[in-house]
């Protein structure tokens, strides 16, 4: 079974492909020749995931799923949330985004946060949604070299290590995206 994963992020593609059931091959937007970034104009993670999945399904006529992920920090009233990728500006710099979060939390004792992923699958004209959440905290400085995005400053509950200090398998076992993908995988296994 071939399914389009509406991403141009090769790190994310590898991470998600490693969690797919045998026999499911993911196709990236790059493989389809979709070079322009897909619009994300919704005010919710679910809305952005749906917007991207529907666009690809309608344009290419292939089953597709898309995700949107946000880091939601208690002390920042849920920010950066749906704006996580471009929190420090349109350049989408992970380094600048982490710098901004660390600066805004400087001196704050409440460092509670969660990552939340919403996935929308469009297949045979039907939409299905899958969510995953991992709670944790924002560290006071970067830790680790692995992962991407905010991984170096986020430690999941029960861990002293950041996501960037974990192996791909360790992270996938507990991460927000891992949880949402497992729900998607279970759904696909029943097809």
N, C-alpha and C positions, 0 to 999 in steps of 0.2 A: 504494500500500500504506500503510495506517495502522497505526502501532504506538504503543502507550502507552510513554512514557518515565516511569518511576515517580519523578518529582521534582516538587516545588513550587518549586524554585529556578529563577527565570526566567533568571538569568545562565547557569546550567548548561544549561538548555533551549536557549537561543540558541546557545551554544557547540557543543553536540552537533548541533543541526539544521543548522548550517553545514557539518558534516562528512558528513551523510547523502547517499547517492546520490540522483540525481534520481528523483522518483516515490515517495520515502518521506517520508510526513508524520508528524511526531511529535505525539502528543497528551499533554498534561501531566495530572497528577492534578487540578489546579485545573479544567481543562476538563471533566473527568469528574465534578466536584462532590465529589471526595474531599478534604475540608478537613482532616481529622485527619491528623497526621503518621503515617507508617507505622512500625511497630515495627522496631527494630534491636536484637535481644537476643542475637545470636550473638557469639561471641568471635573470629570471623574476618571479614575483608572479604567473602570468598566467601559465607559463611553469611548475612550481612546482605543482600547483593545477591539471593541466592536467596529469602530470606524475603519480601522486598518484591515481587519479580517474581511469585512463586507467589500471594501474596495478591491482587494486582491481576488476574492471569489468572483466578483462581477467582471473584473477586467480580464482575468485569465481562465475563468471557468473551472477552477480547481479547488478542491477542499483546502481550507486554509485555517490556521489559527494564528492569533496575534496576542501579544501580552503587553501589559503596561505595569510598571512597578514603581512604587513610591516609598520613600523613606519618610516615616511620620514620627516626628519628635514631639514628645509631650510638652516640653518647656517652650517650644516654638508654635504652640497651638496646632500641631499636626503638619507644619511645614517641614521640609519642602514639598511633601506630598506629590500631587500630580505634576509639579514643576521640578521634580528631583533632577532630571537630566540637564536642565538649563538653569539651575538655581542661581549660579553666579554669572549667568549671561548666555547668549545664544551660541557661544563657541562650544558649549557642552564639555567643558574641561573638568574632568574628574578631580584633578588637583585643586582647581579653583573652587569647585563645589565643596570639597572637604575643608579647605581653608575657611570658607565662609561659615560653614556649620561650626567648626571648632572655635572661630572667633565669636560667633553669636552665643555659644554655650560657655564661653570663658567666665569662670567664677560661678557657674550654675551648679547647684548640687543635684538638681533633677536632670538626670541624663537618660531617663527612660525613653525608649524608642521602639518602633517596630517597622519591619519591612513588610509590605503587602503587595502581592502580585495578583492581577486579575487576567484571566485568559478567556478569550472568546473564540470558539470554534464554529465555523460556518461550513456545513457539509450538506449536500443535497437540499439546499435552501433553508435548512434549519439552523438555529443558533443555540449553542450551549455555552454556559459560563462556568468557570472553575476558579476558585480562589485559594490562596495560600498566605498564611501570616506566620512570621516568626518574631517573637518579642525578644528584646535585649536592651542594650545600652550603648551610648556613644562614648568611646574611649577619649582620654584627654589628648592623645597623640596617635599618629599612624603606627600600626603594628603589622608587619608582614609584607610580603612581595607578591603573593598570589592574588587571584581574583581580579575584579575590576569594579569601577564605580566607587561606592562608599565602603567597600569591603574592608579596607585597612582601618577604619575607625568604628566599625560595628562589631560588638561581641554579643553573640546570642546568649539567652538565659542559660545559666549553669556552666558557662565557659569563661575562662580568663583570656583565651585566645580570640583574636579577631577572625572574621571569615577569611581574610587574606593570609592567615597563618595555617589554614586547614587545607587538607588535600581536597581535590575535586569531589571525591566520594564522600568524605566527611561532611563537606558543605551541602552536597545534594541531599544527604540523609535528613538534614534538619532545616534547610533553607525554605524561605517563602516560595521561591520558584519551584523548588523540589516538591513541595507539598501540592502546589497547583498542578504541576506536571503529572504527579502520581494520580491525581483525580482525573486528569485528561487521559492518562494511560489506561486507567481502569475502564473508562468509558469506551476507549478505542478497542480494548480487548474484548468487549461484548459485541462488537460489530461483526 
